[in-house]
Amino acid sequence: MVKDRVVIATVVVGAAAFVVPGAWAFFWPRSFYDNVALFEPYNTHLFHDLGAFQLGIGVALLASLLWRDALFVALVGASTAAVVHAVSHVQDRDLGGRESDPWTVGAIAVVLVLALVLRSLTHKEKR
């Protein structure tokens, strides 16, 4: 019992350690750069991507507390990261990259979300 509580607390703290800076980097990239990541040169899109993937990791950790299905949890994390990553490519399309990037990254997000939905419909096991 004590071991379980320690593991759960560690997962929650670990999730916060990814979600908080991930949201900060994604939504307030300049502030994140000025306060945390002073590596030249500043690049808005880089911080948007950093935030997207940190959010995915944090959400996956939190999902692991709710569901036992490892594939479902992995899809929750990957879908979160992919959707936020797609948003970053849409909002940063004027910063460089390829014109096809929002479509390509968006397609990956759609496929992952569809896989997540299919998995949720076929596996109802919760913790």
N, C-alpha and C positions, 0 to 999 in steps of 0.2 A: 504493500500500500504506500509506504513512504517513498519507495523507489519510483512508483508510478507518478506520484505528485511531483517529485523532483524532475522527472522527465517531462511531464506536462508543463510545469513552470518554465523549464528550459526551452521548450518548443515555443511557448508564448513570448518569452523574452527574445528568442532568436527571430521569431516572426516580426516582432516590433523593430528589431535591429535591421531588418530588410525593408519593411513597409514604410517606416518613418523617413529614412533617408531616400528611399525610392520615390515616395510621393514628393518630397522636397525637391529632388533632382528633376523630376518630371514637370511639376507645376510651377516651380520657382527656380529654374536652372541657374540664373545669374546669382541669386542669393546663395545657392548651394556652392557654386564655384567660389564666390567671394569668402565664404566661411569655412569651407571644407576642402575643396579640391583645387588648390592654387597651382595647377600645372598648365603652363602656357602651351598653346594658345587656347583661349576660351572658345568653346564650340557648343552652341545651343543644342544642336541635334545629338551630339555625343551624350549630353546630360539627359536629354529626353530618352534616348536608348538605354542608358544606364538605369534610369528610373523605371522604365518598362520592365526590364529583366529583374531588377530587385523586387518590384511589386509582385511579379510572378513567383519568385522564390518564397517571399513572405506569405502570399496567399496559399501556396502549396503547403507550407508548414501548418498554417491554420486549418486547412482542409483535412490534414492528417489527423487532427483531433476530432473530426466529425465523421469521417468515413474510413472503413478498413480496406476498401478496395484500392490497392496501390495504383492500378491503371487509371481509375477515376481521379484519384488525387493528383497524379502526374498530369492528366489532361486538364484539370482545374488550373494548375500552375502554369502549364504551357499555354493554355487558352488565354489566361489573364495577361501573360507577358506578350503574346502575339497580338491581342486586340489593342493593348496600349501601344505596342510597337507600331502597329498599323496607323493608329491615331497620330503618332509622332511623325510618320512619313507623310501623312496628309497635311498636317499643320506646318511641316518644315519643307514642303516641296519647293519653296522658293529659295532654299538655302544651298541647293546643290543636289547631287545624286542623279539618278536616271529618272526620266519622266514615267517609266514603268514601275518604279519602286513602290508607290502607294498601292498599285494594283497587285503586284506580286506579293508584297507583304500582307496586304489585305486578304488575298486568296488563301494564304497559309493560315491566317487567323480564322477565316470562315471554315476551312477544312477541320481545324482543331476544335472549333466550337461545335461543329456538326458531330464529330467523333465523341465529344463530351456528352452531347444530347443523346446520341445513340447508346452510349454506355450507361447513361442514367436511366434510360428506358428499359434496358435489358438486365441491369443489376441493381436491385432495390436494397441491397444490404447496407445498413447503417451501423454505426458503432454500437 
